[in-house]
Amino acid sequence: MPDDVVLRIGGRARAAHGGAVYDAVSPATGERFAAVARAAESDVDAAVAAAAEAFETHRQESAFTRADWCHRVAALVEERAAAMARLLSLEHGKPVDQAEAEIRLAADGFRLAAEEARRLGGETIPARDGAKLVLTTRKPRGVFAVMTPFNFPVNIPVEYLGPLLANGNAVVWRPAPSTAAVAGALFDCVEDAGVPPGLVNLVTGPDLGPAQRLVSHPAVNGVGFTGSSKAGAEIARLAAGKAQVMELGGNGPIVVLPDADLDRAAPAIASAAFANSGQSCAAAGRVIAARSIAAELEERLVEEARREVVGSPFEAGTTMGPVHTRGVADTMARHVADGLARGGRAAFGGGPLPDRPTDLFWRPTVLVGLDAEAAAMGEETFGPLAPVLRVADDTEAILAAANRGRYGLSSAVFGRDLDRTLAVAGRLRAGQVTVNDTSNYWELHLPFGGAPGTDSGHGRLGGRYIAEAVTEIQSISVDLTPPWR
């Protein structure tokens, strides 16, 4: 059995205040497998104080020293990937091969952060006064609060932790309460790599008070958060005046134009809808299909759904494990019920599989015959659902349906006419658009975040974009007037 999870503050492992704990439970088996420390507000205060002290001690370390730390962390993550993957599968429910792929990609995340930090520099700027030399440098912002979700519980934290550490900041990290065990394993890699104590601190627990204390703490200079739009709005309010990177929810439209290559579109859409049991903010939130090709597309999506193998994350051949939480299962059930009540039908799936250890093993579901008011067309499902809305072949009608709602994270467009396809892509309200590929397409160095004015957040993760977000520009003006003038 995995070890119990404790807090990590200032280089020391410690119990939560009063010894409070909660249970870590596997969604695949329903069994408790560890006790997790339940941090109190006083624990948060201690972690922030440790981070602030470590930041002041190490703020002058060179980018090359910090990059070396990150490379050593990456090496340990890669070395321990197989063991960490089994823990991730137990705790999260995703198939173990997918878990190991996530962890190995996280090692690359630390490497990317190291190399970006070595390249991040300033510039010189012309001044009216010819005797002035004006230059800029980039400085770390200080102490960051980082709060991360359950769906990619190793990769997403690394998107923050790597750049923050590589660029000289200190961190207090609160992982999703339901994936705290694998967070502890990732923290072990940071600690064992020789990162100075206190630069990264781990506080765990499900309670709202400590989380609010963390993001609003006066000694915290910045906040990184990936999670729901509702939680993000509250965090943004509490963190007013601090640097913020917020990657929030999505209900991305997958636009299928009348001339789309369905051999290409159907598997890509199914991948976007069902990968990671649909638990991705860039998933196929809603499929907007031109009416002339919708029936054939729906049939092909059903064929793709039939190919998914839902089962134990530890069984060979499993492509989908259970959904991770009761909340995801409840949303799936509600969105399916709402679609059926509006005259739609489940062309495939529509409920959990029977005779499984838990009722979280949802079948991949294709909902057809929906109207624009269906809940799945306006809310993030975050489960293995492909809801299809048929729209007139007219481009303006397709765009009107696609841009409806408050989300603006990720989307995709399928079509053979590249001029038309790119024109549609350019008019979608989304931070990133893929053309003729899954909406889940992503690479570590690419910018990722929500469109302005939507409920999908602000700022960008990825490569130099997050490196710039976690540092600030300082301008320095030097008077070079000779003393003899």
C-alpha positions as CSV (number, residue, x, y, z in Angstrom):
1,M,0.0,0.0,0.0
2,P,1.2,3.6,-0.6
3,D,2.5,5.6,2.3
4,D,0.3,8.1,4.0
5,V,0.6,11.7,2.7
6,V,2.0,14.4,5.0
7,L,2.6,18.1,4.6
8,R,6.0,19.3,3.3
9,I,6.9,22.7,4.7
10,G,10.4,24.3,4.7
11,G,12.1,21.0,4.0
12,R,10.3,19.0,6.8
13,A,7.6,16.4,6.6
14,R,4.9,17.1,9.2
15,A,1.4,16.2,10.1
16,A,-1.4,18.7,9.7
17,H,-2.4,20.9,12.7
18,G,-4.1,18.6,15.2
19,G,-3.2,15.5,13.2
20,A,-6.3,15.9,11.0
21,V,-6.5,13.5,8.0
22,Y,-8.9,12.4,5.3
23,D,-9.1,9.2,3.2
24,A,-7.5,8.6,-0.2
25,V,-10.0,6.4,-2.1
26,S,-9.4,4.7,-5.5
27,P,-12.2,5.4,-8.0
28,A,-11.4,2.1,-9.7
29,T,-11.9,-0.1,-6.6
30,G,-13.7,2.1,-4.0
31,E,-11.1,1.1,-1.5
32,R,-9.2,3.4,0.9
33,F,-5.5,3.2,0.3
34,A,-3.9,6.0,2.4
35,A,-4.5,8.8,4.9
36,V,-3.8,12.3,3.7
37,A,-2.9,15.3,5.9
38,R,-5.8,17.8,6.2
39,A,-4.0,21.2,6.3
40,A,-5.4,24.0,8.5
41,E,-5.0,27.7,7.9
42,S,-2.1,27.7,10.4
43,D,-0.4,25.1,8.2
44,V,-0.8,27.4,5.2
45,D,0.7,30.3,7.1
46,A,3.7,28.2,8.0
47,A,4.2,27.1,4.4
48,V,3.9,30.7,3.1
49,A,6.5,31.8,5.7
50,A,8.8,29.0,4.7
51,A,8.5,29.9,1.0
52,A,9.1,33.6,1.7
53,E,12.2,32.9,3.7
54,A,13.6,30.5,1.0
55,F,12.9,33.1,-1.7
56,E,14.9,35.7,0.1
57,T,17.7,33.3,0.7
58,H,17.9,32.0,-2.9
59,R,16.6,34.8,-5.1
60,Q,20.1,35.6,-6.4
61,E,20.8,32.1,-7.6
62,S,21.7,32.1,-11.3
63,A,19.4,30.8,-14.0
64,F,22.0,28.1,-14.7
65,T,21.9,26.9,-11.1
66,R,18.1,26.8,-11.1
67,A,18.1,25.0,-14.5
68,D,20.4,22.4,-13.0
69,W,17.9,21.8,-10.2
70,C,15.1,21.2,-12.8
71,H,17.2,18.8,-14.8
72,R,17.9,16.8,-11.7
73,V,14.2,16.7,-10.9
74,A,13.4,15.6,-14.5
75,A,15.9,12.7,-14.2
76,L,14.3,11.5,-11.0
77,V,10.8,11.7,-12.4
78,E,11.8,9.7,-15.4
79,E,13.7,7.1,-13.2
80,R,10.6,6.6,-11.0
81,A,8.0,6.8,-13.8
82,A,6.8,3.2,-13.6
83,A,6.2,3.2,-9.9
84,M,4.6,6.7,-10.0
85,A,2.4,5.5,-12.8
86,R,0.9,2.7,-10.8
87,L,0.2,5.1,-7.9
88,L,-1.4,7.5,-10.3
89,S,-3.6,4.8,-11.8
90,L,-4.7,3.6,-8.4
91,E,-5.5,7.1,-7.2
92,H,-6.9,8.6,-10.4
93,G,-8.3,5.7,-12.4
94,K,-6.6,6.3,-15.8
95,P,-5.0,3.3,-17.5
96,V,-1.4,2.7,-16.3
97,D,0.2,3.1,-19.7
98,Q,-1.5,6.5,-20.1
99,A,-0.4,7.4,-16.5
100,E,3.2,6.5,-17.3
101,A,3.1,8.6,-20.5
102,E,1.8,11.5,-18.5
103,I,4.7,11.2,-16.0
104,R,7.4,10.9,-18.6
105,L,6.0,14.0,-20.3
106,A,6.2,15.8,-17.0
107,A,9.9,15.1,-16.9
108,D,10.1,16.9,-20.2
109,G,8.2,19.8,-18.6
110,F,11.0,20.3,-16.1
111,R,13.6,20.1,-18.8
112,L,11.7,22.7,-20.9
113,A,11.4,25.0,-17.9
114,A,15.2,24.7,-17.3
115,E,16.1,25.7,-20.9
116,E,13.6,28.5,-21.1
117,A,15.0,30.0,-17.9
118,R,18.5,30.0,-19.4
119,R,17.3,31.9,-22.4
120,L,14.9,34.4,-20.7
121,G,16.6,37.8,-20.9
122,G,16.0,41.5,-21.1
123,E,16.7,44.2,-23.7
124,T,18.2,47.6,-24.2
125,I,15.8,50.5,-25.1
126,P,16.7,53.7,-26.9
127,A,16.4,56.9,-24.8
128,R,16.1,60.5,-25.9
129,D,19.1,61.4,-23.8
130,G,22.1,59.9,-25.6
131,A,24.0,59.6,-22.4
132,K,21.5,57.2,-21.0
133,L,21.7,53.4,-21.2
134,V,18.2,51.9,-20.5
135,L,18.0,48.2,-20.1
136,T,15.5,45.7,-18.8
137,T,15.9,42.5,-16.8
138,R,13.4,39.9,-15.6
139,K,13.0,39.3,-11.9
140,P,11.1,36.5,-10.1
141,R,7.9,37.7,-8.6
142,G,8.3,36.0,-5.2
143,V,6.0,33.5,-3.5
144,F,3.4,31.8,-5.7
145,A,0.3,29.9,-4.6
146,V,-0.3,27.0,-7.0
147,M,-3.6,25.0,-7.0
148,T,-3.9,22.2,-9.5
149,P,-6.7,19.8,-10.6
150,F,-7.2,16.0,-10.6
151,N,-7.4,15.3,-14.3
152,F,-3.6,15.4,-15.1
153,P,-2.3,15.4,-11.6
154,V,1.4,15.3,-12.5
155,N,1.6,17.1,-15.9
156,I,-0.4,20.2,-14.9
157,P,1.5,20.9,-11.7
158,V,4.7,20.7,-13.6
159,E,3.4,23.4,-16.0
160,Y,3.6,25.7,-13.0
161,L,6.3,24.2,-10.7
162,G,8.9,23.9,-13.4
163,P,8.8,27.6,-14.6
164,L,8.3,28.9,-11.1
165,L,11.4,27.1,-9.8
166,A,13.5,27.7,-12.9
167,N,12.8,31.4,-12.8
168,G,13.6,32.0,-9.1
169,N,10.2,32.0,-7.4
170,A,9.1,30.0,-4.3
171,V,6.0,27.9,-4.3
172,V,3.2,26.7,-2.0
173,W,1.4,24.0,-3.9
174,R,-2.0,22.7,-3.0
175,P,-2.9,19.7,-5.3
176,A,-6.4,18.4,-5.9
177,P,-7.4,16.7,-2.7
178,S,-8.2,13.5,-4.5
179,T,-4.8,13.2,-6.1
180,A,-2.6,14.1,-3.2
181,A,-0.7,10.8,-3.0
182,V,0.9,11.2,-6.5
183,A,1.5,14.8,-5.6
184,G,3.6,13.6,-2.7
185,A,5.5,11.3,-5.0
186,L,6.3,14.2,-7.4
187,F,7.3,16.3,-4.4
188,D,9.8,13.6,-3.4
189,C,11.5,14.0,-6.7
190,V,11.8,17.7,-6.1
191,E,13.2,17.2,-2.6
192,D,15.6,14.3,-3.6
193,A,17.0,16.4,-6.5
194,G,18.5,18.8,-4.0
195,V,16.2,21.7,-4.5
196,P,16.8,24.0,-1.5
197,P,14.3,23.5,1.3
198,G,11.3,25.8,1.3
199,L,11.4,26.7,-2.4
200,V,8.6,24.2,-3.0
201,N,6.1,23.4,-0.2
202,L,3.2,21.0,-0.2
203,V,-0.1,21.5,1.6
204,T,-3.0,19.0,1.1
205,G,-6.6,19.0,2.1
206,P,-10.2,19.5,0.9
207,D,-11.2,22.3,3.1
208,L,-12.2,25.7,1.6
209,G,-10.8,27.9,4.4
210,P,-7.1,27.0,4.0
211,A,-7.4,27.3,0.2
212,Q,-8.9,30.8,0.5
213,R,-6.2,31.7,3.1
214,L,-3.5,30.5,0.7
215,V,-4.5,32.6,-2.4
216,S,-5.4,35.7,-0.3
217,H,-2.3,35.6,2.0
218,P,-0.6,39.0,2.0
219,A,2.9,37.4,1.6
220,V,1.8,35.6,-1.6
221,N,2.7,37.6,-4.7
222,G,1.1,35.5,-7.4
223,V,-1.4,32.7,-8.0
224,G,-1.5,29.9,-10.6
225,F,-4.7,28.0,-10.9
226,T,-6.1,25.3,-13.2
227,G,-9.6,24.2,-12.5
228,S,-13.3,25.1,-12.9
229,S,-14.5,28.5,-14.0
230,K,-16.6,28.9,-10.8
231,A,-13.6,28.3,-8.5
232,G,-11.4,30.4,-10.7
233,A,-13.7,33.4,-10.4
234,E,-13.6,33.2,-6.6
235,I,-9.8,32.8,-6.6
236,A,-9.4,35.8,-8.9
237,R,-11.4,37.9,-6.5
238,L,-9.5,36.8,-3.5
239,A,-6.2,37.3,-5.3
240,A,-6.9,40.7,-6.6
241,G,-3.7,42.7,-7.0
242,K,-1.5,39.6,-7.4
243,A,0.0,38.2,-10.5
244,Q,-2.5,35.6,-11.9
245,V,-2.4,32.7,-14.4
246,M,-5.8,31.1,-14.6
247,E,-6.5,28.2,-16.9
248,L,-10.2,27.5,-16.4
249,G,-13.1,25.5,-17.8
250,G,-14.1,24.8,-21.4
251,N,-17.0,23.6,-23.5
252,G,-15.1,23.7,-26.7
253,P,-17.0,23.5,-30.1
254,I,-15.8,21.0,-32.6
255,V,-17.0,22.4,-35.9
256,V,-17.5,19.9,-38.7
257,L,-18.0,21.7,-42.0
258,P,-20.0,20.2,-45.0
259,D,-16.8,19.2,-46.8
260,A,-15.0,17.6,-43.8
261,D,-13.0,14.4,-44.3
262,L,-15.0,12.2,-41.9
263,D,-12.3,9.5,-42.0
264,R,-10.1,12.1,-40.3
265,A,-12.7,13.9,-38.3
266,A,-14.5,11.0,-36.5
267,P,-11.5,9.4,-34.8
268,A,-10.1,12.8,-33.9
269,I,-13.4,13.9,-32.3
270,A,-13.8,10.6,-30.5
271,S,-10.3,11.0,-29.1
272,A,-11.1,14.5,-27.9
273,A,-14.3,13.3,-26.3
274,F,-13.1,10.0,-24.7
275,A,-9.4,10.4,-23.9
276,N,-8.8,10.5,-20.2
277,S,-12.4,9.5,-19.8
278,G,-13.3,12.9,-21.2
279,Q,-11.7,14.7,-18.2
280,S,-9.9,17.4,-20.1
281,C,-10.7,21.1,-20.4
282,A,-9.8,20.9,-24.1
283,A,-12.2,17.9,-24.7
284,A,-14.9,17.8,-27.4
285,G,-17.4,19.7,-25.3
286,R,-19.9,19.9,-28.1
287,V,-19.9,18.8,-31.8
288,I,-21.4,21.4,-34.2
289,A,-22.0,19.4,-37.4
290,A,-23.2,20.7,-40.7
291,R,-26.6,19.0,-41.4
292,S,-25.6,17.5,-44.7
293,I,-22.9,15.3,-43.1
294,A,-24.2,15.0,-39.5
295,A,-25.9,11.6,-39.8
296,E,-22.8,9.9,-41.2
297,L,-20.6,11.6,-38.6
298,E,-22.9,10.3,-35.8
299,E,-22.7,6.8,-37.1
300,R,-18.9,7.0,-37.3
301,L,-18.7,8.4,-33.7
302,V,-20.7,5.4,-32.5
303,E,-18.2,3.1,-34.3
304,E,-15.4,4.9,-32.5
305,A,-17.1,4.7,-29.1
306,R,-17.6,0.9,-29.6
307,R,-13.8,0.5,-29.9
308,E,-13.2,1.9,-26.4
309,V,-12.4,-0.7,-23.7
310,V,-13.7,0.4,-20.3
311,G,-12.1,-1.5,-17.5
312,S,-9.6,-1.7,-14.7
313,P,-6.7,0.8,-15.2
314,F,-4.3,-2.1,-14.5
315,E,-5.7,-4.5,-17.2
316,A,-3.9,-4.8,-20.5
317,G,-6.0,-3.4,-23.4
318,T,-8.0,-0.9,-21.2
319,T,-8.4,2.4,-23.0
320,M,-10.7,4.1,-20.5
321,G,-10.8,3.8,-16.7
322,P,-13.5,5.1,-14.5
323,V,-14.3,8.8,-14.2
324,H,-12.5,10.2,-11.3
325,T,-15.2,11.7,-9.0
326,R,-18.8,11.4,-8.1
327,G,-19.2,14.9,-9.3
328,V,-18.2,14.0,-12.8
329,A,-20.5,11.0,-12.8
330,D,-23.4,13.1,-11.6
331,T,-22.8,15.7,-14.3
332,M,-22.7,13.0,-17.0
333,A,-26.0,11.6,-15.7
334,R,-27.6,15.0,-15.6
335,H,-26.4,16.0,-19.1
336,V,-27.6,12.7,-20.6
337,A,-31.0,12.9,-18.8
338,D,-31.4,16.5,-20.0
339,G,-30.6,15.6,-23.6
340,L,-33.1,12.7,-23.5
341,A,-35.8,14.9,-22.0
342,R,-35.4,17.3,-24.9
343,G,-36.0,14.6,-27.5
344,G,-32.4,13.5,-28.0
345,R,-31.2,9.9,-27.8
346,A,-28.1,8.1,-26.7
347,A,-26.8,6.6,-30.0
348,F,-24.3,4.8,-27.8
349,G,-23.7,4.5,-24.1
350,G,-25.7,6.7,-21.8
351,G,-24.8,5.2,-18.4
352,P,-22.3,3.4,-16.2
353,L,-21.4,-0.2,-16.8
354,P,-22.9,-2.7,-14.4
355,D,-21.1,-5.2,-12.3
356,R,-18.0,-3.1,-11.7
357,P,-16.3,-2.3,-8.4
358,T,-17.8,1.2,-8.5
359,D,-20.4,2.9,-10.6
360,L,-17.9,5.4,-11.9
361,F,-17.1,3.2,-15.0
362,W,-19.1,5.3,-17.5
363,R,-19.5,4.1,-21.1
364,P,-18.4,6.5,-23.8
365,T,-21.6,8.2,-24.8
366,V,-22.7,9.8,-28.1
367,L,-25.8,12.0,-27.7
368,V,-27.7,12.9,-30.9
369,G,-30.8,14.9,-31.8
370,L,-30.0,17.6,-29.3
371,D,-31.1,21.2,-29.5
372,A,-29.0,24.3,-28.7
373,E,-30.5,24.7,-25.2
374,A,-29.3,21.2,-24.1
375,A,-27.3,21.4,-20.9
376,A,-24.3,19.7,-22.6
377,M,-24.3,22.5,-25.2
378,G,-23.7,25.2,-22.5
379,E,-21.9,23.5,-19.6
380,E,-18.7,21.7,-19.2
381,T,-19.4,18.0,-18.8
382,F,-15.8,16.8,-18.1
383,G,-16.7,13.3,-18.8
384,P,-16.8,10.8,-21.8
385,L,-19.6,12.5,-23.8
386,A,-19.8,13.5,-27.4
387,P,-23.0,15.6,-27.8
388,V,-23.9,16.5,-31.4
389,L,-25.9,19.5,-32.6
390,R,-27.0,19.6,-36.2
391,V,-26.7,23.1,-37.8
392,A,-27.5,24.4,-41.3
393,D,-24.6,24.2,-43.7
394,D,-24.4,28.0,-43.7
395,T,-21.1,29.3,-42.3
396,E,-22.7,32.1,-40.3
397,A,-25.2,29.7,-38.7
398,I,-22.3,27.3,-37.8
399,L,-20.3,30.2,-36.2
400,A,-23.3,31.5,-34.3
401,A,-23.7,28.0,-32.7
402,A,-20.0,27.6,-32.1
403,N,-19.5,31.0,-30.4
404,R,-22.6,30.7,-28.2
405,G,-21.9,30.5,-24.4
406,R,-19.4,31.8,-22.0
407,Y,-16.4,29.5,-22.6
408,G,-13.4,30.2,-24.9
409,L,-10.6,27.7,-24.3
410,S,-10.0,25.2,-27.0
411,S,-11.8,24.3,-30.2
412,A,-11.4,22.5,-33.5
413,V,-12.5,22.8,-37.1
414,F,-12.7,20.1,-39.8
415,G,-12.9,20.9,-43.5
416,R,-11.2,20.3,-46.8
417,D,-11.4,23.9,-48.2
418,L,-8.5,25.4,-46.3
419,D,-9.5,29.0,-47.0
420,R,-13.0,28.4,-45.5
421,T,-11.7,26.3,-42.7
422,L,-9.1,28.9,-41.6
423,A,-11.7,31.7,-41.9
424,V,-13.9,29.8,-39.5
425,A,-11.0,29.0,-37.2
426,G,-10.0,32.7,-37.0
427,R,-13.6,33.7,-36.0
428,L,-13.9,31.2,-33.2
429,R,-13.8,32.7,-29.7
430,A,-11.1,30.4,-28.3
431,G,-7.6,30.7,-27.0
432,Q,-6.4,27.9,-29.4
433,V,-8.0,26.3,-32.4
434,T,-6.8,23.1,-34.1
435,V,-7.6,22.4,-37.8
436,N,-8.4,18.8,-38.9
437,D,-7.1,17.4,-35.6
438,T,-8.3,16.7,-32.1
439,S,-9.1,19.7,-29.9
440,N,-6.9,18.0,-27.3
441,Y,-3.7,18.6,-29.4
442,W,-1.1,20.1,-27.1
443,E,2.6,20.4,-26.7
444,L,4.5,21.7,-23.6
445,H,6.0,24.7,-25.3
446,L,2.8,26.0,-26.9
447,P,0.7,28.8,-25.4
448,F,-2.4,27.5,-23.7
449,G,-5.2,29.6,-22.1
450,G,-8.6,31.2,-22.5
451,A,-9.8,33.9,-24.8
452,P,-10.3,37.4,-23.3
453,G,-13.8,38.1,-22.0
454,T,-14.7,34.4,-21.5
455,D,-15.0,32.2,-18.4
456,S,-11.9,30.2,-19.5
457,G,-9.3,32.2,-17.6
458,H,-6.5,34.6,-18.5
459,G,-2.8,34.3,-19.0
460,R,-0.9,31.5,-20.8
461,L,0.8,28.3,-19.8
462,G,3.5,26.8,-22.0
463,G,7.2,27.5,-22.7
464,R,8.3,31.1,-22.6
465,Y,4.8,32.3,-22.1
466,I,4.5,31.0,-18.6
467,A,8.2,32.0,-17.9
468,E,7.3,35.6,-18.7
469,A,4.1,35.4,-16.6
470,V,5.9,34.3,-13.5
471,T,8.6,37.0,-13.8
472,E,8.4,40.8,-13.9
473,I,10.2,43.4,-15.9
474,Q,12.5,45.8,-14.1
475,S,13.9,48.7,-16.1
476,I,17.2,50.3,-15.2
477,S,18.4,53.6,-16.5
478,V,22.2,54.3,-16.3
479,D,23.6,57.8,-16.7
480,L,26.8,57.5,-18.7
481,T,27.6,61.2,-18.9
482,P,31.4,61.5,-18.6
483,P,32.5,63.2,-15.4
484,W,34.5,65.8,-17.4
485,R,31.4,67.2,-19.1
